[in-house]
Amino acid sequence: MKKEKPHKLSEVVSIVSHQFKSPLSVIKGYLEVLIAGDLGRINETQKEYLGDALDNTNRMINLVKDFLDVSTVEEGRLELKKVSSDLDSIIKKIIEEISPFAKANNRYISYNILNSIPKMKIDPLKIEQVISNFIYNAVFYSKSKKKGMISLTLQRKDRNVIFCCQDSGIGIAEKDKKKVFNKFYRSEEAITLAPGGSGFGLFISKAIIEKSKGKIWFKSKKGKGSTFCFSLPITT
Amino acid sequence: MKKKRILIIEDDVFLLKLYSNKLKGEGFEVEKSLTGEEGINKISLRKPDLIILDLILPKKSGFEILSELKLNKETKNIPVIILTNLGQKSDIEKGLELGAKTYLVKTEFSVNELPNLVKEYLVKKK
C-alpha cells in the first residue's frame, strides 16, 4: 500500500484551526442569546459568569485566528490586498476602538501626526492588525497600576512613513531582545501579566511589514518602557 | 401583516437552531435547510423574502447556490446574506461579486445583530 505523504505541521494547524471555528461559533452564539435574556431573565451573577465564558470563547477565537495567520506566514501564503488608504484615519479608528479597554487599565493613548501624510497603497486590514498589536502590547505589558501614557506618532521621512508606539511599561531585558519577533516567544514577565497571549502577535506583525517592503524595529529599556516602530515606503 | 419568510441554509444543526430561534423570536417565519440541494429545492417551491446562506455545504456549495439564484430572473432579486466561517479575502470578494448583499464571518459576528440585519435588507429590497 502506498504510504500517504505526511502533512506539514503548518497544514495541520490550518486544517485544525478551521475545524475549531464552527463549534466556537456555536458556543459564542448560545452564550450571546443567554446573556441577551432571550431564554429568560438571568441574575447579575449568572450574567457575569456567562460573560466570562463569552470573553474566553472570544479569546479562543482570537487564538485560532493567530494560528491561521501563523500557518499562512509559514507556508508563504501571506497575501496583501493593497488599496489607496489613509493611514491617519486608520490610526484614529483603532484608537477609538481600543481606548475604552486602555482606559479600563488606566492607560491613556495620545496621538501626534508630525507632518502631512499622503494616501498610500497598503493593505489597510493587515496594517491595522500591526498597529493594534503594538497598542494592545503597550496596554498589557505594564505592572504599574498608576496612570500611564501610550504615545503614538506618525511622520513622513523622505520616501517613508514611520509609525511608533511608545509606552512606559515593563520594557524588555537585554537577553530577551533578540527573541522578541520569534513566534511562541514570551518573556516570563509577559506570561504573568497577560496569560492569554499567544506569542504570535509580533511574529505576524513582522511578516506583514516585511511583505509590505517596510521595516519593523523597537527600542526598550527594562523597567522603563518600549517603543515599537515600523516604516512603510510611500507608494501612491 | 404577513410574516416575512426567511430561508436559512446551514449544515450545522446547532447554528441552524440558534439563528432560527432568534429570527422566530422577532416575528419572522423561518424555513431551514441542512444541504445546498435541499435549499435550492425549497426556493423553487416557495420563494423566500430573504436567504441566509452558509458557504461550505453538503451536496451544493453556497457559491453554487448564489450563482444559480442570480441566473434565474425569478430569484435574482432575493436578498442573500452570506454567513460563513470562510474569512479569506478571495472568498469575500467572490461572494459579493456573485451578488450577496453582505458577507459575515460567524466568529466575528454577534447573533444578536441578526434580526436587525435581516430587517435592514428586507427594507432595502423594496
Interface residues (C-beta under 8 A of the other chain):
Chain A: H18 K21 S22 L24 S25 V26 K28 G29 Y30 E32 V33 A36 D38 I61 V64 K65 E79 K81
Chain B: D12 F14 L15 L18 Y19 N21 K22 G25 N85 K89 K106 T107 E108 S110 V111 N112
